[in-house]
């Protein structure tokens, strides 16, 4: 089998860079509900993200076997 010589490294590298990219589409309802607007009423830090946002991130973590870091 004949070895193929790479002549344009820019064209060769583009797919390698793009292979780790993932594109997610969220509905308008999900975007509106992403940030938490409710106060807990007690002391402590304000909760910035909604339960929907946290569950979405944890689901993506489980599907793609990602770490929490």
N, C-alpha and C positions, 0 to 999 in steps of 0.2 A: 504494500500500500504506500502510495506516495504521500510524503508529508506536505501539508499545506503551509506555505509561508505567509506570515502576517505582514501586510504592507502598510496598513493604516491602523496604528495603535489607538487612535481616537475612536474609530468605529468599533474596534474590538472591546474597548473599555466601557462604552456606554451601556451595553446590556449587563455587564458585570456590576456596574454601579446601581442600575435600576432593579436588579433582581431582589433586593431586600426591601423595596418599597411596597407599601400596601395602601390602598385607597379605600376609605370608608365613607359611605354616604349616610347621613342622618336625616330623618324627616324633620319638617319644621316644628312639629309638636315636641320632638325630642330635644331640639335646640332650645326651645322656649323653656322646657322643664329642666335643663341641664344644671343651672345654678339654683341653689336653695334660697328661697325667699322667706322661709318661716324661721322665727326665733324660738329657741328652746324654752325661754322664760327663766332659766336658771343661770347660775354662774358658770363661767368657763368660756372657752373659745367658741366663736360663731361657726356653725357648720357651713362651709363654703359650697360644697357640691351636694346635689340631691341624691336620693337613694338610686334613682334611675342611672345617674352618671357612675356611681360606684359599682352597681351591678353590671353595667355595660363593660367597664374596665376589667372587672373580675372574670366576666365571661370570655372576653378576648384573651385574657391571661391563660385561662384554662384551655381554650381552643388551640392557641399557638404555643402552649407549654412554655410560657415566659416566667421569669422570676419577678418578684415584687420590686426589685431595685431598678 
